[in-house]
Amino acid sequence: MDIPRIFNITESAHRIHNPITPEKLATLGAALRLETGARVLDLGSGSGEMLCTWARDHGIVGTGIDMSRLFTEQARRRAVELDVVDRVEFIHGDAAGHVSAGKVDVAACVGASWIGGGIAGTIELLARSLRAGGILLIGEPFWRRLPPTEEIARGCLANAISDFSTLPELLASFGRLGYDVVEMVLADQDGWDRYEAAKWLTMRRWLDANPDDELASEVRARLTSEPGRHATFTREYLGWGVFALMAR
């Protein structure tokens, strides 16, 4: 079980696999008013930066599930670096359908709502692990500027304009699902740059070291096209945020 190898290549140097910066991740942890011993479940935990830094800074106890073998091992190494191995656990596995054995205070899926077939299904999945009065965290893209054409939407790696909502529409959709939005931390263009541009040096160094690899031509094509695509489309049109929800 693993994610497509191309993502393990392009994001191998990332600690955070979405456009939120370390500073905004810290802002989110503080905004949630996390208490020592709070239990956090993170589905699609990537390289573990959220759980590890929150364990260090707030004393939470966390479990992360991720399909990437590489990212899971990176998360375990990060726990050692931050001296929180007694507080966090990282499991290599499929987060889709995962329900915690015990109820948690915070259930999160930050940027991987495909595990539940979309926002509604992912919220339903997370709610099965959440204690009464707990907080759900959902990380989702939205249109910061509505694309005028479908071609521009595809330039943002969406299939169509309808794939994403505007921010007001996204917030309203949480209400229709029966949840109050109690906090949000939004990425900005600098966050997008850190997420996307960090891939470019990783790809170049990987190409220099692996010129004959079967994925070399694909990585070369991405390195050639991605800076322009990002500057033209994603950076200008796509927003991203983490939204804290509580059931009404």
Residue pairs with C-beta under 8 A, 6 or more apart in sequence:
1 67
1 92
1 93
1 94
2 8
2 67
2 68
2 69
3 67
3 68
3 71
5 215
6 215
6 218
6 219
6 222
7 68
8 68
8 69
8 70
8 71
9 202
9 203
9 206
9 215
9 219
10 199
10 202
10 203
10 219
10 222
11 17
11 71
11 199
11 202
12 70
12 202
12 206
13 198
13 201
13 202
14 46
14 47
14 195
14 198
14 199
14 202
15 22
15 47
15 49
15 74
15 78
16 22
16 25
16 46
16 47
16 49
16 50
16 195
17 46
17 47
17 71
17 111
17 195
18 46
18 110
18 111
18 139
18 187
18 195
18 240
19 187
19 191
19 192
19 194
19 195
19 196
19 240
20 28
20 110
20 139
20 185
20 187
20 191
20 240
20 242
21 187
21 190
21 191
21 194
22 49
22 53
24 185
24 187
24 191
25 49
25 50
25 53
26 53
26 57
27 185
28 137
28 183
28 185
28 242
29 50
29 53
29 54
29 57
29 58
31 183
31 185
31 244
32 106
32 135
32 183
32 244
34 40
34 54
34 58
34 59
34 60
34 106
35 58
35 59
36 58
36 59
36 60
37 59
37 60
37 61
38 58
38 59
38 60
38 61
38 105
38 106
39 60
39 61
39 62
39 102
39 103
39 104
39 105
39 106
40 51
40 54
40 60
40 61
40 62
40 63
40 104
40 105
40 106
40 107
40 108
41 62
41 63
41 64
41 65
41 100
41 104
41 106
41 107
41 108
41 126
41 129
42 50
42 51
42 62
42 63
42 64
42 65
42 108
42 109
42 110
43 65
43 95
43 98
43 107
43 108
43 109
43 112
43 115
43 122
43 125
43 126
44 65
44 66
44 67
44 95
44 109
44 110
44 111
44 112
44 115
45 51
45 64
45 65
45 66
45 71
45 72
45 75
45 90
45 95
46 64
46 66
46 68
46 71
46 75
47 71
47 74
47 75
47 78
48 64
48 71
48 72
48 74
48 75
48 76
48 78
48 79
48 88
48 90
49 75
49 78
50 108
50 110
51 60
51 62
51 63
51 64
51 75
51 88
51 90
52 75
52 78
52 79
52 81
52 82
52 84
52 88
53 82
54 60
54 62
55 61
55 62
55 79
55 82
55 84
55 87
55 88
56 82
56 83
56 84
59 87
60 87
60 106
61 87
61 88
62 87
62 88
62 89
63 88
63 89
63 90
63 91
63 100
64 72
64 75
64 88
64 89
64 90
64 91
65 90
65 91
65 93
65 94
65 95
65 98
66 72
66 75
66 90
66 91
66 92
66 93
66 95
67 92
67 93
67 94
67 95
68 92
69 92
72 90
72 91
72 92
75 88
75 90
76 85
76 90
79 85
79 87
79 88
79 90
94 115
95 109
95 112
95 115
96 115
96 116
96 125
97 115
97 125
98 125
98 129
99 125
99 128
99 129
100 107
100 129
103 129
103 130
103 131
103 134
104 129
104 130
104 131
104 134
105 130
105 131
105 134
105 135
106 130
106 134
106 135
106 136
106 137
107 126
107 127
107 129
107 130
107 134
107 135
107 136
107 137
108 126
108 136
108 137
108 138
108 139
109 115
109 116
109 122
109 125
109 126
109 137
109 138
109 139
110 137
110 138
110 139
110 242
111 139
111 140
111 240
112 122
112 139
113 119
113 121
113 122
113 138
113 139
113 140
115 122
115 125
116 122
116 123
116 124
116 125
116 126
119 138
119 140
119 173
119 177
120 177
122 138
123 136
123 138
123 177
123 179
123 245
126 136
126 138
127 136
127 247
130 136
133 246
134 246
135 182
135 244
135 245
135 246
136 179
136 244
136 245
136 246
137 242
137 243
137 244
137 245
138 174
138 242
138 243
138 245
139 240
139 241
139 242
139 243
140 170
140 240
140 241
140 243
141 164
141 238
141 239
141 240
142 164
142 165
142 166
142 167
142 169
142 170
142 238
142 239
142 240
142 241
143 161
143 164
143 165
143 166
143 167
143 237
143 238
143 239
144 167
144 237
144 238
144 239
145 236
145 237
146 161
146 166
146 237
147 153
147 156
147 161
147 237
150 160
150 161
152 233
152 237
153 159
153 160
153 161
153 163
153 237
154 160
155 229
155 232
155 233
155 234
156 233
156 234
156 237
156 238
157 234
158 164
164 170
164 238
165 173
167 186
167 239
167 241
170 243
171 181
171 184
171 243
174 180
174 181
174 243
174 245
175 181
178 247
178 248
179 245
179 246
179 247
179 248
180 245
180 246
180 247
180 248
181 243
181 244
181 245
182 244
182 245
182 246
183 243
183 244
184 241
184 242
184 243
184 244
185 241
185 242
186 239
186 240
186 241
187 239
187 240
187 241
189 235
191 240
192 230
192 234
192 235
192 238
192 240
193 230
193 235
196 226
196 230
196 234
196 235
197 227
197 230
199 222
199 226
200 223
200 226
200 227
203 219
203 222
203 223
204 223
206 219
207 216
207 219
207 220
207 223
210 216
213 219
